[in-house]
Amino acid sequence: MNGALDLFAQVTVNGIAVGAIYALVALGIVLIHKATEVLNFAHGDLLVLSAFTAWALIERAGLPFWLVLPLVAVGIGVLAYGLDAVIVRRIAGQPQFAGVMLTIALAFMIRGGVSMGFGPDSRSYQTPWSGQTTEIAGIAMTELSLVIMGVALVIAVALWLFFSRTRLGVAMQAASQNQLAAYLNGVKVKQLNSLVWALGGATAAIAGMFLAPVSLVDTGLWLITLKALAAIVLGGFGSLPGAVLGGVLIGLIEQYAGVYMPDGFKDIAPYLVLIAVLILRPRGIMGEAHGRRV
């Protein structure tokens, strides 16, 4: 019995750690969508670029992880700012489908550039916590999993404080709710939208740097975007707390399915949940109901 409980606890910890990464990716997507109404399908490829850049700085340049983390986060944030200011801003006012197609094109360009610059081979790098375990309440946990959970929690709380307690954050919220009204009240909407892209890019970079040691540095990391979208729908599209909750739940569902369900079920479990939520509760757990009178 103790063995079964220990296994359940271990799987739960792993699920929360993986879900924390999904939550970080989902947060970035929701941030950008709330501000600009653009569903950024290039978000996962910014994550891929961050993972390969971190590998080059750690393994080739010999820089320590704690120095590489802010460098890559700032660099990807600046790149995301530029993508909005130079490219995405040009389609303002166009149908949402234009934004979808544009970000898909950007995704292929970024992924292709990474593949040409670094090569197609998978690789890995070490963090200060790689291979380290600690025991809490008799349960062995990898230190990297604990760090990932801590980092995700800190970022989520920091974003909440930023949007609720700072003038810039409140201005971003105002612009996301009604860009015209915000503009008429003196808010520089275009610059704020680009700053939101920068925040989203930075969260993608941090997620990529912590995801790569768990899996591998590979161009296939962009697929995490699909699970992040499932997390967004589950938590409630447009809700930042919902993105965090949805990410953790998807991580738990995936890990439980991998241990307690037949082989192969782990890969489809998040999408089965996505379909069920769309049918039974389309607004998600924390999403607001939107009705249309016909």
C-alpha positions in Angstrom: 0.0 0.0 0.0 2.8 2.4 0.9 4.4 1.7 -2.4 1.2 2.6 -4.3 0.9 5.8 -2.3 4.6 6.7 -2.9 4.1 6.2 -6.6 1.0 8.3 -6.6 2.8 11.1 -4.8 5.7 10.9 -7.1 3.5 11.0 -10.2 1.6 14.0 -8.7 4.8 15.9 -8.2 6.0 15.2 -11.7 2.6 16.2 -13.1 2.7 19.5 -11.2 6.2 20.2 -12.5 5.3 19.4 -16.1 2.1 21.3 -15.7 4.0 24.4 -14.4 5.8 24.5 -17.7 2.5 24.2 -19.6 1.2 27.0 -17.4 4.1 29.3 -18.3 3.6 28.7 -22.0 -0.2 29.2 -21.6 0.4 32.5 -19.7 2.4 33.9 -22.6 -0.2 33.0 -25.2 -3.1 34.4 -23.1 -1.2 37.7 -22.4 -0.7 38.3 -26.1 -4.2 37.3 -27.0 -5.8 39.5 -24.4 -3.8 42.6 -25.4 -3.9 42.2 -29.2 -6.5 39.6 -30.0 -3.8 37.7 -31.9 -3.5 34.0 -31.2 0.3 33.6 -31.4 1.1 30.3 -33.0 4.8 31.3 -33.1 5.0 31.2 -29.3 6.3 27.6 -29.2 9.0 28.4 -31.7 10.2 31.3 -29.5 10.5 28.6 -26.8 12.5 26.4 -29.2 14.9 29.3 -30.1 15.4 30.0 -26.4 16.3 26.4 -25.7 18.9 26.3 -28.5 20.3 29.6 -27.5 20.7 28.5 -23.9 22.4 25.3 -25.1 24.9 27.3 -27.1 25.7 29.7 -24.3 26.0 27.0 -21.6 27.7 24.2 -23.6 29.7 26.2 -26.1 30.4 29.5 -24.4 30.7 27.9 -20.9 28.4 30.5 -19.2 26.6 29.5 -16.0 22.9 28.7 -16.1 21.9 31.6 -13.8 23.6 34.1 -16.1 22.2 32.5 -19.2 18.6 32.6 -17.9 18.1 36.4 -17.7 20.2 36.9 -20.9 18.0 34.6 -23.0 14.8 35.8 -21.4 15.7 39.5 -22.2 16.9 38.5 -25.7 13.7 36.6 -26.6 11.6 39.4 -25.1 13.4 42.0 -27.3 12.8 39.8 -30.3 9.1 39.4 -29.5 8.8 43.1 -29.1 10.4 43.6 -32.5 8.1 41.0 -34.1 5.0 42.9 -32.9 6.4 46.4 -33.6 7.7 45.6 -37.1 5.5 42.9 -38.4 2.3 42.0 -36.4 1.3 45.6 -35.9 0.8 45.9 -39.7 -2.3 43.7 -39.6 -4.1 45.7 -36.9 -7.8 45.9 -37.7 -7.7 42.8 -40.0 -9.7 39.7 -39.3 -8.3 37.3 -36.6 -7.6 34.8 -39.3 -4.9 37.1 -40.7 -3.1 37.0 -37.3 -3.3 33.3 -37.2 -1.8 32.9 -40.6 0.9 35.5 -40.0 2.0 33.9 -36.7 2.1 30.4 -38.3 4.3 31.9 -41.0 6.6 33.4 -38.3 6.6 30.1 -36.6 7.9 28.2 -39.6 10.5 31.0 -40.2 11.8 30.9 -36.7 11.9 27.0 -36.7 13.6 26.9 -40.0 16.2 29.5 -38.9 16.9 27.5 -35.7 17.3 24.3 -37.8 19.7 26.0 -40.2 21.7 27.7 -37.5 22.1 24.8 -35.0 21.4 21.7 -37.1 18.5 19.2 -36.7 20.2 17.0 -34.0 18.8 16.8 -30.5 21.0 17.8 -27.6 20.9 18.6 -23.9 22.6 20.7 -21.3 23.0 20.6 -17.5 21.5 22.8 -14.9 22.6 23.2 -11.3 19.9 20.8 -10.3 20.3 18.1 -13.0 20.6 14.6 -11.5 19.9 15.9 -7.9 17.2 14.5 -5.7 15.8 15.5 -2.4 13.4 13.7 0.0 10.3 15.4 1.4 8.0 13.4 3.6 9.6 10.2 2.5 9.1 11.0 -1.2 12.1 11.3 -3.5 11.8 14.3 -5.8 14.1 15.7 -8.4 15.4 19.1 -7.4 14.8 20.4 -11.0 11.1 19.6 -10.6 10.9 21.6 -7.4 12.7 24.5 -9.0 10.4 24.5 -12.0 7.4 24.6 -9.7 8.9 27.5 -7.7 9.8 29.5 -10.8 6.3 29.1 -12.2 4.7 30.2 -9.0 7.0 33.2 -8.7 6.3 34.3 -12.3 2.5 33.8 -11.9 2.5 35.9 -8.7 4.7 38.6 -10.2 2.5 38.9 -13.2 -0.6 39.2 -11.0 1.1 41.9 -8.9 2.3 43.7 -12.0 -1.2 43.8 -13.7 -3.0 44.7 -10.5 -0.7 47.0 -8.6 1.3 49.0 -11.2 0.2 51.8 -13.5 1.8 50.1 -16.5 0.0 46.9 -15.7 -3.4 48.6 -15.2 -2.8 50.5 -18.5 -2.2 47.2 -20.3 -5.4 45.7 -18.9 -7.3 48.8 -20.0 -5.9 48.5 -23.5 -6.7 44.8 -23.6 -10.4 45.5 -22.7 -11.0 48.5 -25.0 -8.1 49.8 -27.1 -10.0 52.8 -28.5 -11.1 54.0 -25.0 -7.6 53.5 -23.7 -6.1 55.4 -26.6 -8.6 58.3 -26.1 -7.5 58.4 -22.4 -3.8 58.9 -23.4 -2.6 55.3 -23.3 0.0 54.5 -25.9 -1.7 51.3 -27.1 0.8 50.3 -29.8 3.8 50.5 -27.4 1.9 48.6 -24.7 1.0 45.8 -27.1 4.6 45.4 -28.0 5.5 45.3 -24.3 3.0 42.6 -23.8 4.6 40.6 -26.7 7.9 41.1 -24.9 6.5 39.7 -21.6 5.0 36.8 -23.5 8.4 36.1 -25.2 10.2 36.3 -21.9 7.9 33.7 -20.3 8.3 31.5 -23.4 12.1 31.7 -23.0 12.0 30.8 -19.3 9.7 27.9 -20.1 12.0 26.7 -22.8 15.1 26.8 -20.7 13.5 24.7 -18.0 11.7 22.3 -20.4 14.8 21.5 -22.4 16.7 19.7 -19.5 13.6 17.7 -18.8 13.2 16.5 -22.3 15.8 17.5 -25.0 16.8 20.6 -26.9 14.9 19.8 -30.1 12.9 21.6 -32.7 10.0 19.4 -31.7 9.6 21.4 -28.5 7.1 23.7 -30.3 4.5 21.0 -29.9 4.1 22.1 -26.3 2.0 24.9 -27.7 -0.7 22.4 -28.4 -0.9 21.2 -24.8 -0.7 24.9 -23.7 -3.8 25.6 -25.9 -5.6 22.6 -24.2 -4.6 24.1 -20.8 -6.0 27.5 -21.9 -9.3 26.0 -23.0 -9.6 23.9 -19.8 -8.8 26.9 -17.5 -10.9 29.4 -19.4 -9.8 31.3 -22.5 -8.6 34.8 -21.6 -8.1 34.0 -17.9 -4.6 34.3 -16.5 -5.4 32.3 -13.4 -7.2 29.9 -15.6 -4.1 29.4 -17.7 -2.1 28.5 -14.6 -4.8 26.1 -13.3 -5.3 24.5 -16.7 -1.6 24.0 -17.2 -1.3 22.2 -13.9 -4.4 20.1 -14.5 -3.2 19.0 -18.0 0.2 18.1 -16.5 -1.4 16.0 -13.9 -3.8 14.3 -16.3 -1.0 13.5 -18.7 1.2 11.9 -15.9 -1.7 10.0 -14.4 -2.6 8.6 -17.8 1.0 7.6 -18.5 1.1 5.5 -15.3 -2.4 4.2 -14.7 -3.8 4.0 -18.2 -2.9 1.7 -21.2 0.2 2.5 -23.3 -0.2 5.4 -25.6 -3.0 7.0 -23.6 -0.7 9.6 -22.2 -0.3 11.3 -25.5 -4.0 11.6 -26.2 -5.3 12.3 -22.7 -4.9 16.1 -22.9 -6.8 16.3 -26.2 -9.6 14.1 -25.0 -10.0 16.5 -22.0 -9.9 19.4 -24.5 -12.8 17.9 -26.5 -14.8 17.1 -23.4 -14.4 20.6 -22.1 -15.4 22.2 -25.4 -18.6 20.0 -25.4 -19.6 20.2 -21.7 -18.2 23.6 -20.6 -16.9 25.7 -23.5 -15.9 28.7 -21.4 -13.6 26.5 -19.2 -13.3 26.3 -15.5 -12.5 30.0 -14.8 -13.7 31.6 -18.1 -16.6 34.0 -18.2 -19.8 33.1 -20.0 -20.5 35.0 -23.2 -23.9 34.8 -24.6 -25.2 36.0 -27.9 -28.9 36.8 -28.5 -30.3 35.6 -31.8 
